[in-house]
Amino acid sequence: MSEQSKEFQKKAEEKAFDLKHRKTIKFNIGRYNISVPKGKLQYSNLELAKRRAANIKCRVVNELEHYLKEFEANFTAKGGKIIWAVDAHEAIHEISKVLKNAGVKKIVKSKSMTTEELEFNEELHKENITSIETDLGEYIVQVAGEKPYHIITPVMHKSKEDIAELFNNKFGTPPGSSPEYITAWVREKLRQEFVTADAGISGANFLIADTGSVCLTENEGNALMSTSFPKIHIAIGGIEKILPSVKDLALFWPLLSTHGTGQNVTVYNSIISGPRQEGETDGPEEMYVVLLDNGRTELLKAKDQKIALACIRCGACLNGCPIYRNIGGHAYGTVYSGPIGAVITPHLKGFANYKHLSFASSLCGKCTEVCPMNIPLHKLLLYNRRDAVKLGYSTTAEKVVVYGWKTVMTHRWMIDKFGPKMKNRMIGMFFKTPWGQRREIPEVKPKSFNRIWKESKGLSS
């Protein structure tokens, strides 16, 4: 068992029985459970929209090289610069080089899960460059010294009282400050950072191949200011974020917002097609796009699981997952949590340390049901389990238990041979630890169903 697996089990145990935590998550996800069904009412045929979007992303996944080359050609034609990064180390190295050459000391950063993969803030701090989160949720997480809890709601694990206490301790704001007060306080504090920052960092919700554009969707306007005020804008996106045409945004933006927050469309939607052009009054003087692999081509090699690259990071599968709702985002120990994280993380970071995530699922299928890209997530989890066994990452104990179970279940006489006492003893021996300390092990009754059925029919044993 890997250290990551042990830590996962420990954190899952703690959070699953933390009543305060469960109350907070239930309340916050409950808000989405109300708003998302309302948002979906804007569609006359939601399933048709999902099928069309899924077909487009499937085409992109299967022709990824073509669309990446098209994006590069169109983006560089407008003065933009492309950085191809094989992994997190190379991405940070190239970004640091750009920032150092420009004498950058302070950057403002909009919300981006891709930068979390790079441990961006921590790595830039080593280079004496200050990175300031400007999304309210991300800023709160940064102040707390934590990692984002949820793909679209970084601070979902905190109540308004938790945040008020945090800001009182860190900044001396009035005890019990309201969300409105804290929001206004943060807005005032960050406003000056936008105009004094040397560079702006963003993610990329979508990368448009036919126009060479970076697309950002947000609710606060901080991404727009992070990318337009500073002289340098660096957008970091996974290579799977490609869409073939700018026309596709009419389909994808509403699907992303509706399944993420229940909105018809998010408040601010930006299409950025390179640095400031002649005659334009605003925008950066230099713009870079980092196209990040970081394990994605490993996932692309997996015939059955590569469709997971179609994910648009709406977070719907997290909100629907009973496992996520009980153990929370931090227990996974990865950037991407919930069902989508359990599918892609073993490919991005290796089965040896993260195969356990694919087994932490009820396989109820809710994630597949709510996915706007029709990704069969519960099936992909099974494919991951299969591959983990094929790759030889099963422990000796797992092999022994599965072999023993298979042997007994395929030989009826073995089931009947042992009495209830022996069966209970064996169950206690092999399943007590994995069954969990908080649950009672089921007890085998004196009479089996087979015996009761025969007696009811007057048949001999």
C-alpha positions in Angstrom: 0.0 0.0 0.0 1.4 3.4 -1.0 1.9 6.3 1.4 -0.7 8.2 -0.6 -3.2 5.4 -0.1 -2.6 5.3 3.6 -3.0 9.1 3.9 -6.2 8.9 1.8 -7.7 6.3 4.2 -6.7 8.4 7.2 -8.1 11.6 5.9 -11.3 9.9 4.6 -11.9 8.4 8.0 -11.5 11.8 9.7 -13.7 13.8 7.3 -16.5 11.2 6.9 -17.2 11.4 10.6 -16.6 15.2 11.0 -20.2 16.4 11.5 -19.3 20.1 11.2 -17.6 19.4 7.9 -20.5 17.3 6.6 -22.9 20.0 7.6 -21.0 22.7 5.7 -20.6 20.5 2.5 -24.2 19.5 2.6 -25.3 23.1 2.8 -22.9 24.4 0.0 -23.6 21.5 -2.4 -27.3 21.8 -1.6 -27.2 25.3 -3.1 -26.0 23.8 -6.4 -28.6 21.1 -6.2 -31.2 23.8 -6.2 -29.7 26.1 -8.9 -28.4 23.5 -11.4 -31.8 22.0 -12.2 -33.2 25.5 -12.7 -30.4 26.4 -15.0 -31.0 23.3 -17.2 -34.5 24.6 -17.9 -32.9 27.0 -20.5 -32.5 23.9 -22.8 -35.4 22.6 -24.9 -33.3 19.5 -25.5 -30.4 19.2 -23.1 -29.5 15.7 -24.1 -29.0 16.8 -27.7 -26.7 19.6 -26.6 -24.7 17.2 -24.5 -24.4 14.8 -27.4 -23.2 17.5 -29.8 -20.6 18.7 -27.3 -19.4 15.2 -26.5 -19.0 14.5 -30.3 -16.9 17.7 -30.7 -14.6 16.8 -27.7 -14.3 13.2 -28.9 -13.1 14.5 -32.3 -10.6 16.8 -30.5 -9.2 13.9 -28.4 -8.7 11.7 -31.4 -7.2 14.5 -33.5 -5.4 16.4 -30.8 -2.1 16.9 -32.6 -3.9 18.5 -35.6 -5.8 21.0 -33.5 -2.8 21.9 -31.3 -0.8 22.8 -34.4 -3.6 24.9 -35.8 -3.9 26.7 -32.5 -0.2 27.4 -32.4 -0.1 28.7 -36.0 -3.0 31.1 -35.5 -1.9 32.3 -32.0 1.7 33.0 -33.1 0.5 34.8 -36.2 -0.9 37.5 -33.9 2.3 38.0 -32.0 1.7 35.4 -29.2 4.3 33.0 -28.1 3.9 29.3 -27.3 5.7 27.3 -24.6 5.4 23.6 -24.9 5.9 22.0 -21.5 6.3 18.2 -21.1 5.8 18.4 -17.3 5.4 20.7 -14.3 9.2 21.2 -13.9 9.6 22.3 -17.5 6.6 24.6 -17.3 7.9 26.3 -14.2 11.4 26.6 -15.6 10.2 28.3 -18.8 7.7 30.6 -17.0 10.4 31.6 -14.5 12.8 32.4 -17.3 10.2 34.7 -18.9 9.4 36.5 -15.7 13.1 36.9 -14.6 14.1 38.3 -18.0 11.3 40.9 -17.6 12.3 41.7 -14.1 8.9 40.6 -12.7 8.6 40.8 -8.9 4.8 40.6 -8.5 2.1 38.8 -10.4 -1.7 38.7 -10.1 -3.3 35.3 -10.8 -6.8 34.4 -11.8 -8.3 31.0 -10.8 -6.6 28.1 -12.5 -6.6 24.4 -11.6 -3.8 23.9 -14.1 -1.5 26.1 -12.1 -2.3 24.0 -9.0 -0.8 21.1 -10.9 2.5 23.1 -11.1 2.3 24.2 -7.5 2.8 27.5 -9.1 2.6 29.9 -6.1 5.1 27.8 -4.1 7.5 27.5 -7.0 7.5 31.2 -7.8 8.0 32.0 -4.2 11.3 30.2 -4.4 12.3 32.6 -7.1 11.4 35.6 -4.9 8.3 36.4 -7.0 5.1 37.2 -5.2 2.0 35.5 -6.7 -1.4 36.9 -5.5 -4.6 35.0 -6.1 -7.4 37.3 -7.2 -10.4 35.0 -7.3 -12.2 35.5 -4.0 -12.3 31.8 -3.2 -8.7 31.2 -4.2 -7.6 34.2 -2.2 -9.3 32.8 0.9 -7.6 29.5 0.4 -4.3 31.2 -0.1 -4.7 33.2 3.1 -5.6 30.0 4.9 -2.5 28.3 3.6 -4.6 25.5 2.0 -5.2 23.9 -1.3 -8.5 24.4 -3.3 -11.2 22.0 -2.1 -13.3 21.8 -5.3 -12.7 22.4 -9.0 -15.0 25.4 -9.2 -15.6 26.3 -5.5 -12.1 26.4 -3.9 -13.5 27.3 -0.4 -16.5 25.0 -0.4 -15.4 23.4 2.9 -15.6 26.7 4.9 -18.7 28.3 6.3 -19.1 32.1 6.4 -18.3 31.9 10.1 -15.1 30.1 9.3 -14.0 32.8 6.8 -15.0 35.6 9.1 -12.8 34.1 11.9 -9.9 33.6 9.4 -9.9 37.2 8.3 -10.2 38.4 11.8 -7.2 36.4 12.8 -5.1 37.3 9.7 -6.2 40.9 9.0 -8.0 42.2 12.1 -11.3 42.6 10.3 -14.3 42.9 12.7 -15.3 39.6 14.4 -18.3 37.9 12.6 -17.9 40.1 9.5 -20.6 39.4 6.9 -19.8 37.9 3.5 -20.7 41.2 1.9 -18.2 43.0 4.2 -15.4 40.6 3.5 -16.0 40.6 -0.3 -15.8 44.4 -0.3 -12.7 44.4 1.9 -10.9 41.9 -0.5 -12.0 43.9 -3.6 -10.5 47.1 -2.2 -7.3 45.3 -1.2 -6.8 43.6 -4.5 -7.7 46.6 -6.7 -4.3 48.2 -6.2 -2.6 44.9 -6.9 -4.0 44.8 -10.4 -2.5 48.1 -11.4 0.9 47.5 -9.8 1.5 43.9 -10.9 4.3 43.2 -13.4 2.6 40.2 -15.0 -0.8 38.4 -15.0 -1.3 34.6 -14.9 -4.4 32.9 -16.0 -5.7 29.4 -16.9 -7.6 28.6 -20.0 -11.1 27.3 -19.9 -10.9 26.7 -23.7 -8.3 27.2 -26.4 -9.8 27.9 -29.8 -7.9 26.3 -32.7 -9.3 28.3 -35.7 -8.7 31.8 -34.1 -5.8 31.0 -31.8 -7.7 32.3 -28.8 -7.6 31.8 -25.1 -11.1 31.8 -23.5 -11.8 32.6 -19.9 -15.1 32.4 -18.1 -15.6 33.8 -14.6 -18.0 35.6 -12.3 -15.9 38.3 -10.7 -14.0 40.1 -13.4 -10.7 39.4 -11.7 -9.4 37.3 -14.6 -10.1 40.1 -17.1 -8.2 42.5 -15.0 -5.4 40.1 -14.3 -4.8 39.6 -18.0 -5.4 43.1 -19.3 -3.7 45.4 -16.8 -0.1 44.0 -16.5 2.4 44.2 -19.4 2.8 40.4 -19.6 0.0 37.8 -19.7 0.9 34.1 -19.4 -2.0 31.6 -19.9 -1.5 28.0 -18.8 -3.7 25.4 -20.2 -3.7 21.6 -20.6 -3.3 20.4 -24.1 -6.8 18.9 -23.9 -8.5 22.3 -23.6 -8.8 22.7 -27.4 -12.0 23.5 -29.2 -12.0 23.4 -33.0 -13.9 26.7 -33.6 -14.9 29.9 -31.9 -18.5 29.0 -32.9 -18.3 26.1 -30.5 -18.4 28.5 -27.5 -22.1 29.1 -28.0 -22.5 25.4 -27.1 -19.8 24.9 -24.5 -20.0 28.1 -22.4 -23.6 27.6 -21.3 -23.0 23.8 -20.7 -20.1 24.7 -18.4 -21.9 27.3 -16.4 -25.2 25.5 -16.1 -23.6 22.2 -14.9 -21.2 24.1 -12.7 -23.2 26.7 -10.9 -26.7 26.6 -12.5 -26.2 29.9 -14.3 -27.4 30.3 -17.9 -23.9 31.7 -18.6 -21.2 33.1 -16.3 -20.9 36.9 -15.9 -17.6 37.6 -17.6 -16.6 35.7 -20.8 -13.3 36.8 -22.5 -11.8 35.8 -25.8 -8.1 36.8 -25.9 -6.3 36.4 -29.2 -2.8 37.5 -28.5 -1.0 40.6 -27.1 -2.2 44.2 -27.7 -2.4 44.9 -31.4 -1.7 48.2 -33.1 -4.5 50.7 -32.5 -5.8 48.8 -29.4 -5.9 50.8 -26.2 -5.5 48.0 -23.6 -4.1 44.5 -23.2 -0.7 43.1 -22.5 2.4 44.0 -24.5 3.5 40.3 -24.4 1.4 37.2 -24.3 2.4 33.6 -23.8 0.4 30.3 -23.8 1.9 27.4 -22.0 0.6 24.1 -23.5 1.0 21.6 -20.7 1.2 17.9 -21.1 2.1 16.7 -17.5 0.9 13.2 -18.0 -2.0 13.9 -20.4 -0.3 12.0 -23.3 -0.2 9.0 -21.0 -3.9 9.2 -20.6 -4.2 9.7 -24.3 -2.5 6.3 -24.8 -5.2 4.6 -22.8 -7.7 3.4 -25.4 -10.6 3.0 -23.0 -9.9 6.0 -20.7 -8.7 8.7 -23.0 -12.2 10.1 -23.4 -11.7 11.6 -19.9 -9.7 14.3 -21.6 -13.0 15.6 -22.9 -13.7 16.9 -19.3 -14.5 20.7 -19.2 -13.9 20.9 -15.4 -17.5 21.9 -14.5 -17.4 20.1 -11.2 -20.8 18.4 -11.6 -19.5 15.0 -10.9 -18.0 16.1 -7.6 -21.3 17.6 -6.5 -23.2 14.4 -7.4 -20.7 11.9 -6.0 -21.7 10.4 -2.6 -18.0 9.7 -1.8 -16.9 13.2 -2.4 -19.8 14.6 -0.4 -18.7 12.5 2.6 -14.9 12.7 2.6 -14.4 16.1 0.8 -11.8 17.3 -1.7 -8.7 17.4 0.5 -8.8 13.7 1.4 -8.0 12.8 -2.2 -4.5 14.3 -1.9 -4.6 15.4 -5.5 -5.4 18.6 -7.5 -8.4 16.9 -9.1 -10.7 15.2 -6.7 -14.0 13.4 -7.0 -14.8 11.0 -9.9 -12.9 12.8 -12.6 -9.9 13.0 -10.3 -10.1 9.3 -9.5 -10.1 8.6 -13.2 -7.3 10.8 -14.5 -4.9 11.1 -11.5 -3.5 7.5 -11.8 -2.6 8.3 -15.5 -1.2 11.8 -14.7 0.7 10.8 -11.6 1.1 7.0 -11.8 -0.9 3.9 -10.8 1.8 2.9 -8.3 0.8 5.7 -5.9 -2.7 6.6 -7.0 -4.5 3.5 -8.1 -6.5 3.4 -4.9 -8.5 6.4 -6.0 -10.3 4.3 -8.6 -11.4 1.9 -6.0 -12.8 4.6 -3.7 -16.2 4.7 -5.5 -19.6 3.3 -5.0 -20.0 2.9 -8.8 -23.5 4.3 -8.5 -23.2 6.1 -11.9 -24.3 9.5 -10.7 -21.1 11.1 -12.1 -21.9 9.7 -15.6 -25.5 10.9 -15.3 -24.6 14.5 -14.6 -21.6 14.9 -16.9 -22.3 17.4 -19.7 -19.8 15.7 -21.9 -21.4 12.3 -21.5 -18.1 10.8 -20.1 -18.9 7.3 -18.7 -16.9 8.0 -15.6 -18.1 5.0 -13.6 -17.0 2.7 -16.4 -13.6 4.4 -16.6 -13.1 3.7 -12.9 -13.6 0.1 -13.7 -11.1 0.2 -16.5 -8.6 1.8 -14.2 -9.2 -1.0 -11.7 -8.6 -3.5 -14.4 -5.4 -1.8 -15.6 -4.1 -1.5 -12.0 -4.3 -5.3 -11.7 -2.8 -5.9 -15.2 0.1 -3.6 -14.3 0.8 -5.6 -11.2 -0.1 -3.0 -8.6 -2.3 -5.4 -6.5 -0.9 -6.2 -3.1 -0.2 -9.8 -2.0 -3.1 -9.6 0.5 -5.5 -8.4 -2.3 -4.4 -11.3 -4.5 -4.9 -13.9 -1.8 -8.3 -12.6 -0.8 -9.6 -12.3 -4.4 -8.2 -15.8 -5.3 -9.7 -17.3 -2.2 -13.1 -15.6 -2.8 -13.2 -16.7 -6.4 -12.3 -20.3 -5.5 -15.0 -20.5 -2.9 -17.7 -18.8 -4.9 -17.1 -21.0 -7.9 -17.3 -24.2 -5.9 -20.7 -24.5 -4.2 -19.6 -27.4 -2.0 -17.0 -25.2 -0.3 -19.7 -22.7 0.8 -21.8 -25.5 2.3 -18.8 -27.4 3.8 -18.0 -24.8 6.5 -20.4 -24.0 9.3 -21.4 -20.5 10.5 -18.7 -20.4 13.2 -15.9 -21.0 10.7 -17.4 -18.6 8.2 -17.7 -15.8 10.9 -14.1 -16.5 12.0 -12.8 -16.2 8.4 -14.8 -13.0 7.7 -13.4 -11.5 10.9 -9.9 -12.5 9.9 -9.9 -11.1 6.4 -12.4 -8.3 6.4 -12.3 -6.6 9.8 -9.7 -4.0 8.9 -11.0 -3.1 5.4 -14.6 -3.1 6.6 -13.7 -0.3 9.0 -13.6 0.2 12.7 -16.9 2.1 12.8 -19.0 -0.6 11.2 -20.1 -4.0 12.6 -19.0 -7.0 10.6 -22.1 -8.8 9.2 -22.7 -12.1 11.0 -23.4 -15.3 9.1 -26.7 -16.8 10.4 -26.9 -20.5 11.6 -29.0 -21.4 8.6 -28.0 -20.4 5.0 -30.6 -19.3 2.5 -30.0 -22.5 0.6 -30.8 -24.6 3.6 -33.9 -22.6 4.5 -35.2 -22.8 0.9 -34.8 -26.6 0.8 -36.5 -27.0 4.1 -39.4 -24.9 2.9 -39.8 -27.2 -0.1 -39.4 -30.3 2.0 -36.2 -31.3 0.2 -33.4 -33.2 1.8 -30.1 -31.4 2.5 
